[in-house]
Amino acid sequence: MHDSSREVSWNYGIDDNGKIGLYIPEKYRAWTSSSQENDNVAVTIEVSNTVAKYPWPISDAAYSALLNLCEDICRRNNIPALNYTGNKSGNLTMHRWFSNKECPGDYLAAKFSDIAKQVNERLKKKKISSFLTNPETSESTSAGDAFLGTTTDIASMIDYTSFTPYIATISPSVKSFDGAKLKDLGVVGVAINSGTYFDSVHIQNSTYRSQNLDAHIKSAVSANLPFSLYTEIRSKTVSEVNRELDELQLCVQKYNPTMGVWIKIGFQNSKSMNNDIIDRCKKRLFMLGLKNKIGLYCTLEKLKLIDWKERSEDWLLWLDSHVSDVSEFECVLNPEFFMTGYD
């Protein structure tokens, strides 16, 4: 927002470049439409105007992002279709119906029928969209106009005609999962926890492997569901990471993860030592034939603990910028975070 003193009153904001920002998680009610009844069940979206006067137009990039976001919201919340009725009775609503406002402006208001039509056409196809956010769900959507906000670039870079993105993480606490059912839901792969060498206070665990690892692998294989392995590296020295990698190597050699290996950064040493640890991980994983199939999972804060720019050509990056705490690791693996060359 231009004015930092103003309070946020929407769930999502879209700027002129089509960048989407999550301001208020979907599980919380945003005071957007001046109607408690509507806002209690709505996921509200504010779209930046290219000109701050009648007819309050928006850019093509913003409109494209709006369609992507509406589709995403519907899929995640099991909304089969957008029902635009031209009044409050549908599930696609606008601010002006609840208060004496122009919002969303005549330009965007005239496009509501097209929004419903395009999104519903997408929803008829089998889950070709991605999770654009890490939301906590509500029900329906209203749209409006907004000042430019601080946003995260997500939707504008996704090719919805060819990208089938759902990948689920399987934590050690999950006893079993139905791989066939996941495939029916549009999941194209799973990231399975291989195990952890050190616990959270840096004491070596009695066993490395996840207690349900075999069952998880069997579920994926029986459903012909591609999988990767992930593990949290908590080493303080290169000698320690060698021991962690010995255990990980046994899992890689036994299970052959076709989608590669993800390393979750769980260490906080000097940058020099962190670089040495990451470089050793790369060397060992490359020796296992995993070149172009290794990635780092981390927050921006963790990424600053290594010299990432010099290593970005060798690693994929799963950037955790949606959750506030790394303990929420077991969330849907959002494909927009598979990036290289981040700096």
DASUL-V152786 format. One line per field, one symbol per residue. burial: # if it has 24 or more other C-alpha atoms within 12 Angstrom, else .. A space follows every 10 residues. Layout:
BEGIN
burial=???
END
This chain:
BEGIN
burial=.......### ########## ######.### #####..### ########## .....####. ########## #######.## ####...... #######... .####.###. ##..##.### .##..##### #####.#### ########## ########.# ...####### ##....###. .##..##### ########.. .......### ..#####.## #...###### ########.# #####.###. ##..###### #######... ...####### ##.##..#.# .######### .##.##.#.. ##.####### ###.....## ########## ...
END
